[in-house]
Each structure stands twice: as structure tokens, then as C-alpha cells.
């Protein structure tokens, strides 16, 4: 059985370990975290990698308002504001956001939040709620889902059966809610019922909250709440994802074995892990539990089928990931140039000046040392003046010299060439005319000042990425 | 005649002066500059304003690579890199970028650059060129245009008839290129010819460069280059826009009267002004020249028709501008609350802490004083601890107190309420339960920490925006 289909994993980085884990376990769900989004070159390289590996559900936590992780989408005033205006605005916001997500390579989003706002609740819900009125929240939730779906993005309503009453934050501890099923039915549960009855391709995220009057187990692990109520009484046949299992509400109270066993037996379909490094342990535990007949195989097979159905309907494009191929294919190397990343390096980069009003690359130079530091221990960063070139005194360690327009300035060219030949690797990142002056040296031509091109050049030189 | 149709104006801000100029002169073309994009709340409010005023061509300078102004689009390695790989990558990049532009409310882009790369040229072209080979540049130019058009964005090829040979930057001085028309025809002009023959809905931007072997006047003002060569010999019937007339190459060598007269008589259709503040002078000069019969009216009428044809085909949605309406409609005020922005203010904002891992609003608090400073002279910014509230000693000047979750912390609530009632205006920006505690005071409820909501609240209170 394809156990990878049963996992949704969070990624805050892209490196050799990620490649290994994805190749070995093939998790069907990929959650892109801010740590990856903040290094766009890695985000794009990751998308490109994924696009060669198959088809995935690719999601983010971008809700709009209190929780926004995609700088590519204009900031929303948030659900609490949207809840005060006509729900057509909510639909439009989710449709337009969904379009951008879709262009970027996402086909799922962990939104909308359908939790009700309650006085005195934990600030974890707050602005993320459309309001206190179950009907109003349902109405906005419906429109949000139809907006996302129209743009090719699966919505994931959360946190079933409702997080609003919780006075604690499940990131830190397991909250308890003292309401009965009857009370929840027309309040917290109402938006979930309405949305899941109408929106067939929605997905659901469960809450790590205990409702002792309904079940002893938290919703995420509760057969009563998932199988009996969500599946049977509400009639939802689609995908049920857990909230991240590493959150203290779950991980501090249950073993991996208990989590895996209880979640699937309760009727859940995909375990969300916020840290991909935890996938091997969960995966192997699941496999062992099946072997030991502690989980019925056909329960898992039903889940795999549900996941496959969403994968079949999903658009998965890889977004702008192809730019990482462009950067790589555009590189020119001297054939025998390679570097060992065991050495410390001195990085020479131009100072952050734009060379024309139609040039905004000055800021790119600030990024170069950060990219280098993913591969090398950076001993020193020296900024040089483009018209003068680097000063001569650089003499220790491996030198990575990022050359900009040296051929336009005799003095600068001379200074670049005076660096010790055996220790220096030249990166021609701008003017193609610079190239010929370095052709007897160790050189790489990127003809791009962008982090993605620098990253691709270094990765090629070093042969791997040791982040 | 609708003279406004003949102007494309750059906007780096949105304020009362902008409103006045657009209402009075209705320029058909709107170029959004980084100064506006960096204040997203103004960008969105501007789009919303435009969407009520009619239909516009909305463009940006986002070329990808060396010149990128939209943070909403992943960074491209640039044209010089794209020129080294298959042109299908260029098409894909422009199509995806165009989709995002379109969702954001843009229907035009001042790209692709079709200038050839020449050794020793000014760094103004550099990485913006696809390469040195006219056929290769033409091929990528064609694909770029078809990508943009497929996404509902008019491309604007530039800088006709080719900026590549210029050794100077036209932002600073008027470059001269010593080539004959015969030399240019198969080189610099080749990509323009190929693209404009095939792509009917493209537009063209002219170069501020003099080609003394072709005409004494710079291309932007040259009847030989625009009317005889571009219109008649190449056969281009579409929209011709100037580069920004404030660039020294033009503005230091010609009067406004000469610029206006020569440009339209040469066959140009829209004058680009990088600064909207210059529109009144240009507009009135044009009007006077028509009245004095120094420009033939039917020359202008033909231009207006061309512009109208593009406007007719353009999709103009206002993008995410509607969020500014959401923020405004969601506000709750005490009826009689208003503020005079002649007074200095003390701004109280929480320190930048997120209240939960599912809360990224902490950084919003840093933005609040910047938004306030568009309306008031900010005397002091005091950051307070959410659980403790502001310290009592604030006693001078008008106080704007941005309240977060006061009702959750008794000590904080007490501290907020101890501020002098007659001087303090409370902004309830998060927990709706806070509201009732301030209902006897001057208050505004935004229930959003976002700059757009704060801006809308202040604009409402002050009655205008004095940026």
C-alpha cells in the first residue's frame, strides 16, 4: 500500500534531506511554510523538484488577515472584517487569492476558518473568525469555499467541530470544551454542516480539542466526532486532515503509535506533520501497526482512495518552479571547475548601487552572501565599489568574487584580476562582456544577479546543498 | 476632444492631489510606481478609486530580472538568462506573470525589452536584453508578447527603434547612435519588425535616442522613425507610447510645447509622464496648441481612437481594490468622533508580539505609526505590552491608542482607561470584546490590525488625507 498518500508534511526548507524523504516516502500532501517562502529561490527549486516527482496536494496556511504567509497576495483586513460586509466580498477575495495561489503552484489552502468567535476565547481564533453568528459564519464559509474552488484550490475548513469556545491554545496544551453535542449542533457545528453539505470538494481539518461530554478523546482522534458525526450524521465523504500532530495538545498526551492508530480508526485520512523530519517515524509506525494487524488494512485503503480522488481532480503545475531550470540551463562553466565546501570562503560582492534608474538589482547583492552561506562557512564579506573593483589585500581562504561590469572599468578589471588565481572563483553575474577577461581563470557565468541563479551556480559547483 | 486619452501618467502616491488631477484630466493610462506599491493600502485604495472612475490602461514597469517592481510575482533570473534557454520558458514566465498582473488589476506592462545587447553599451540595457542576436531576441519577444496577451495584459515593446547601441543612459542625457537605417533594419529593428508584424495588440514605447543618420530629432519626436518607418514601412497601426518625457534626454533639450507638438505630429499616441504633477502643464499646452491650430485636430482624433480601441479590449477589474471598501464598511464609529489633523499626536501601539503561532499580525503594529504619520505629525510612538497596557505617564498632545485584547487582561484594561478621556481616541483593532469597555469614550472599531483598515479609519476621522 502507498502509505505516503496518508501524510501531509510541512516543509520549511529544501535540502538533501528533503529530497531523500520525499523520494523514500512520497507524502501526498506538501505544506509550504514561511521558512521556505522567505527564501524564494528554495521555494521555486522545491516546486520544480516536486513537478518531476509526481502529483501532490500543495497547500499553505494563507488564510488572509491574522495568518498570511504568501507575500504574493495582497493583505486582507481579515475574516472578522469580512464578516461585517456582504459575503460576496469574501467570495471575491478567496477567488482572487485562489487564482494567485494556483498560478504559484498551490492547489489547496488550509482555510477558511469556520470557528465562531466567543467572548474570552484564546487569541488563537480572534480575527480569524467571521463572527459569532453561526449562520453568518456559514454564509461566508460557503462563499469562501466556492471562491477557492472556482480558482482550482481545495479549501480546508477548520477546525472541526469548532475551536471558538476553547480558552487555551492547542499549540501549547489540550483545550477542553464543556459543550454537549446538542449545544454544538446549532452553534459551532452549524457552519461545518452547511458548508460540507453543499461543497462536495471541500476538505476538513480537525481540532485538537477534547469535548468530554461527547468523547474522551480529542476531536482529531475521536471516532464519535469523525466517524459517527462528521461521516455518518453530516454525511461528509471527502478528505479529513488532522491539524499538525506535533502540537502539544496531541504530542504531549499521546504516543506516535496511539496517534496513528486512533486517527485512522476514527475516520481521518491524512496525518499532518508540521515537520517533515518526523515523517519516517510516523510512516514506519503505521507500517508496523498494519503488519501487526493493529490497524485494519481496508480502513487505510479507503483513505488512500479518498486522497487519490482529490489528487486526480487537482491541478498541479509547479508554478514558477521552471525558473529554477532556466537559471540552471543558462549557466556557463569552465568544465573542470568545482569547489569543496569544507573550506571557509571570503565573498566579494559589489556595494548595493543600482547602475541606472531602470535597475533595481542593487538589493540582490545583499542576498548573495546569504545564499553562499547555505554552502560555505563565510569568513568575511567584502563589498567593493563597481568602478574600482575589490581591494588587493584579500589573500586568505577561498575567494568567491562576484563580478559586475568589470569590463566597463579598467581599474576595476585590473583589481579583479589581481586576486590570487589559484584561490579565486569568478562569478560573472551581469555584463556578458566581462566573461572573456576571466576565461583563463576559474569562472562561472550566471548573467543574473538573482539569488536563484547564484544558488544554482553554487549547487552545481559544490555538487550538493548542505543547508 | 478628450485630451486625457492622450496621456499615460506615473503615480507614486495616492492623495487628494491625485484625486483632483484624475477627476479633472482623466488620463487614460495609469503607471503604478514603487512608491505606491510599497504602501499596499494606498495602492489598493487607489485601484478602488479608479474602478469607480471609468476604465483605464493600468501598467507597471515590471519586466522581470533587472527591473522588478511587483513583489507579487516571483523574481525572474532576467531576460539575458531567458535568452539562453528555449523561448517556451519566456512564454510561460510572461503568461504566469501576466496572470498575476491581471488578478491585481493591471492590463498592460511596459515589457518586453527588445533591445539588443551590444558590448560596451550603457548598463541601462544589460540584463534587460534577451541577447545580441536579432533573431533570438525576436523569437523571445514574440513569445513574451503572446504570453502576456493570453493573460489579458497588453505588452509594450521597447525601446523603439532599439536602445542597445546607446553608450549613454537617456535618464540623464540624450544618447546618439551613429547607425544608418540600413544597418538598423536587420539588427536593432529586426525584433520590432517581427513582433509588430505578428502581434496585433502589442504596443510600442519609443526611445529617447537620436540617430543623426536617420533624423535630427530623437526617435520619440521623429516623424521619420515613427510615421515613415514604424507606421508605414513596418505597418504598425497600434498604440505608440513615449518613454517618460521628464527624462533628461528629452526634458533638457526641448520645451513642453515642442515635446507635445513634435510627438503627436510624429505619429505618437500617448505621452508618458513619470510624474502626474506634470499633467496639468502638458494637458493645457496641448489644448492651447490645438486652439492656436499648431497641431491638427484630426491627428489627435486618430490617436484618441487608437487609445479607445485598446481601452475597449482591456479588462479592467480594480484587482484587490475592493478590500479598501471592506475595510471602510467594516468600521464602527461613535457618530460624533472626528479629529483635527493640525494637532500633534502620541501613538500607542502594542509591541510586536504574535499572540499565537497562528498569528502573524505582530509586524502589523510596526506599520501603524507610519500610517498615522500620513495624517498627523507624530510626536512620539510608545510601544506597550499587551498584558500590561500603556504606562500612565502619557499626558501631552492628542493620544491615539491602538487597543489589542484589553478585555483579556485586567491590568491592561485599567491602564488604557486611565489615559485622559478628553485627549484620547481608542482604536479597537483586535478583540471585539474590547469594544464595550470604551463605549463612553471616543472610539473607532476596526477589528483589523492591517494598515488598510487603520488608514481607512484615520481617513474617516480626519475627513481627508494630507499626505
Interface residues (C-beta under 8 A of the other chain):
Chain A: X34 X40 X43 X44 X61 X65 X66 X67 X68 X69 X71 X72 X73 X74 X75 X76 X77 X78 X80 X81 X82 X84 X85 X89 X92 X93 X96 X99 X100 X103 X104 X117 X119 X120 X122 X123 X124 X126 X127 X128 X169 X171 X319 X320 X322 X323 X325 X326 X327 X329 X330 X355 X356 X357 X358 X359 X360 X361 X405 X407 X408 X430 X431 X432 X433 X446 X447 X448 X449 X450 X451 X452 X453
Chain B: X40 X43 X44 X61 X65 X66 X67 X68 X69 X71 X72 X73 X74 X75 X76 X77 X78 X80 X81 X82 X84 X85 X89 X92 X93 X96 X99 X100 X103 X104 X117 X119 X120 X122 X123 X124 X126 X127 X128 X169 X171 X319 X320 X322 X323 X325 X326 X327 X329 X330 X355 X356 X357 X358 X359 X360 X361 X405 X407 X408 X430 X431 X432 X433 X446 X447 X448 X449 X450 X451 X452 X453
